[in-house]
Each structure stands twice: as structure tokens, then as C-alpha cells.
Amino acid sequence: MGDLLSEARSLDDSDQLSCFRDEFVSIEPDLIYLDGNSLGRLPKRSIEIANDVIARQWGVQLIESWKTWIDLSTTLGDRLSQSVLGAKKGEVVVCDSTTINLYKLALSIIKEQRGDKEARKKIVIEADNFPTDRYIVDSLAQEFGLEVITLPVDDSQTISIDLFEEAFDEDVIFGCFSALSYKSGARIDMAAVNSIAQGVGSRVIWDLSHAGGAVVVDLEGTESQYAIGCTYKYLNAGPGAPAYLYVRSDLIEAMENPIKGWFSQDDQFEMAEKYSPKSGISRFCTGTPNIFGSYLVGAGIDLIAEATIEALEAKGHALGDFFIKGFEVELKDLGFSLASPKDQSLRGSHVSLSHPRARQITSELIDHGVVPDFRTPSLIRFGFAPLYQSFIEISRAIQVIREVTIGMR
Ligand SMILES: Cc1ncc(COP(=O)(O)O)c(C=O)c1O
């Protein structure tokens, strides 16, 4: 354990991002929070921003504030594109939840090609897709009589690229995959999968919830067409903050938002009788946006822009490597096994361990001031948020995991 501790100290000493730790509220300094992959910590600047929204923008300026609020969904989308997602201006909008955004994109794609006599009949997903994604896809498949093909995840927690090759043919409408698995943190080669899908005239909707703000996504460079993702994990925008939706610019105008609310209506305040969609990405808006949450997304984007997504990815990988080293030295003999790829290039910013008593160990860890999360049936996920995590915390967490597990024998 001593070796890990001294290595952690020297890694912390050379950590260029350590200054960002002070940007976050930390009421209990000894708490080791390893759940930023589920709900990110509260940035201090978000408190000031939220106060300003309440006290000045709402309290004093009242309805006048809509002059700035009205474009927030698209201005935030552009900032997110630039600093986090590698998309172009006008391709991302911040609105609704990830679930609703997936529904809008999936239904729009299905409907777009239904007029075609040769309509495609299959959707491809992966076994580790987040439940909400599976529920949306399954329910739409049922409604439209489509077949859902599920790609299995192999023992290394990844999906072989051969399986994507086999699954995509001229009958696939779209695939829906998580760029980073919510279970294992395993990463899919987006460029390779996009190329396979587009090679047969199909498409892919990427769920970036665990990737956005944790790794370099590069939607443009990977030639991605559609994506969605949430902002309360590595973007630290807080519970229920609005999600994002991306459509590549050349595909936007052909798409129809199936939820036709007044925020996607052209000339919204003309209050026209008939619906006519806006042009551009804002056609994917629905109703009145969550203004508080939107401003907090802005705070999250600023922090990432200041740290840079490249530096965050590098530190997230280093934290993961350090944790895996600790697992090999201190935890392997206690019944834990690694449930994430060991190779950092195949991973995001969380590492999962499996253990037959994962549920009890997780609750013991929380009682001892180390907060990971449990995922059924036997996974403990350890999220390493590079903006505020230190290596010392990881080495302490390893020690507590060891002590707690031995104590339960
Ligand atoms: C990969 C992934 N997709 C979708 C969601 C759900 O998104 P929401 O509840 O914001 O609609 C989550 C939530 O954690 C998630 O991890």
C-alpha cells in the first residue's frame, strides 16, 4: 500500500488539472466521491449563476429576461459543439432529457424512410445499452413492426467490430449504441462503426452520456450523423439539467421533430394556427426550456473549455490506470475481477469491478466514506471525474475497499 501512496503523491504533484478541484463544493473533505459518472459534483460557480438567474434575471428583470433566454438552447449547443463534442456550429441543441431526445431522433428517422416502398425493417442495438435506450427502441420497434438485433458484449467487455459488420445490411434503419458503456466504460470505435453503417446506407444514433466531457468525442472527425447525451455526469450541470441532441448539418432539414411544440415553430410569437418547423437544429426543441438547468450546463461547458477535453481524457485514463494497478495489487485476491477494458484506449473515465457480494460491499463503502455505485447483478462502478479527483483519493479508496471486504468475511 505504501508504494501506491507514494506513487499517488507524485502523480498529484504533477497533475496540471489539480487547480480545478477548488472549483467544486466539498463540504466533507474526507469523502471520496467516485460517482461523478452518475451525478457530477456541484461547481462553486454554479451557485453564483443560479443565484443570478433567480435574484436578478427572474426576480428583477422578470419577463424581459426571455430576450436572452430564448436562444439559450442553441447558443449552449454551439458552445458544447466547440469545447466538448467536436461538432460544428448549428449542429447541437440543448433541450429536454436524453430519453426524449432519443425518442425524437429515432422516430424521426423511422418515419423519414417509411414512405419508401423498400422500407428497412431492423434496428441494431448492443446488450449493454442503457435501459432507457432499449425501452425507447423496443417500443418504437413494436409500434412499427420492426426487428431489434442485439449485439452481445464479449468477455473483454467490448463488441467485436466483426459483429457490427455482420449486423449491418441494407435492411437496417439505424443502430443505437453508447459510445461508452454505462456498465464497463468500454468504448466503441465510433468512426469504424459509422463507416460500416453508412456503407450500407444505414445510420447510427450515438448515446454520449458517459463520453461527453470525459473523452474526446470528435463528432465531425468520426463522421457521426446523430447523437444524444446528458449533462449531469461529467458536465456537472446538476440533476435534471437539460440534455443535448446532435444532427449533422446536412441531415437536419430532411428531419421532422415528432414532438411538434411551439419552441420549434417558425416565427414562434406569430402564434400561427398551423405548425411550420424552424429551419436548423432548433427544430428539435419542444416546449419551454429549463432555464436554471441550461445556465448550469453553461458553467459545466466553461470548466471543460478551461481544462480542455484532451487534458481531461488523459487524466481520466491515468486515474483509471492507477485504480487498475491498485486492484491488481490489493484487491484481486479478495474475489474482485476487472469488468472494464484494461487498455485505456478502449475505456472512458470509469472502471468497474465485479464481485459476488458487490451490493453489500458498495453499501459498506458508502458507510466508510467512499462513494461508488452498484449496478445489478454484481458490478461496482468507480467513476473518476478528472476535474476534481486526486490520485491520493484513489489510493485511499483502494485501501478502504480492501479493509471493508476483509471485514465482511
Ligand atoms: C447512457 C445513458 N443514457 C441515457 C440515460 C438516461 O437519461 P435521462 O434520464 O436523462 O433521460 C442515462 C442515465 O444515466 C445513461 O447513463
The ligand as an SDF file (V2000), in Angstrom:
LIG
                    3D

 16 16  0  0  0  0  0  0  0  0999 V2000
  -26.0830    6.0200  -21.1460 C   0  0  0  0  0  0  0  0  0  0  0  0
  -27.2980    6.7030  -20.6210 C   0  0  0  0  0  0  0  0  0  0  0  0
  -28.2950    7.0110  -21.4550 N   0  0  0  0  0  0  0  0  0  0  0  0
  -29.4220    7.6240  -21.0230 C   0  0  0  0  0  0  0  0  0  0  0  0
  -29.5920    7.9270  -19.6870 C   0  0  0  0  0  0  0  0  0  0  0  0
  -30.9000    8.4910  -19.1960 C   0  0  0  0  0  0  0  0  0  0  0  0
  -31.0540    9.7900  -19.4920 O   0  0  0  0  0  0  0  0  0  0  0  0
  -32.2550   10.6890  -18.9370 P   0  0  0  0  0  0  0  0  0  0  0  0
  -32.7810   10.0560  -17.6890 O   0  0  0  0  0  0  0  0  0  0  0  0
  -31.6150   11.9870  -18.6520 O   0  0  0  0  0  0  0  0  0  0  0  0
  -33.2800   10.7520  -19.9940 O   0  0  0  0  0  0  0  0  0  0  0  0
  -28.5640    7.6430  -18.7820 C   0  0  0  0  0  0  0  0  0  0  0  0
  -28.7160    7.9770  -17.3580 C   0  0  0  0  0  0  0  0  0  0  0  0
  -27.8900    7.7660  -16.5230 O   0  0  0  0  0  0  0  0  0  0  0  0
  -27.4090    6.9990  -19.2620 C   0  0  0  0  0  0  0  0  0  0  0  0
  -26.4120    6.6690  -18.4270 O   0  0  0  0  0  0  0  0  0  0  0  0
  1  2  1  0
  2  3  1  0
  2 15  2  0
  3  4  2  0
  4  5  1  0
  5  6  1  0
  5 12  2  0
  6  7  1  0
  7  8  1  0
  8  9  2  0
  8 10  1  0
  8 11  1  0
 12 13  1  0
 12 15  1  0
 13 14  2  0
 15 16  1  0
M  END
$$$$
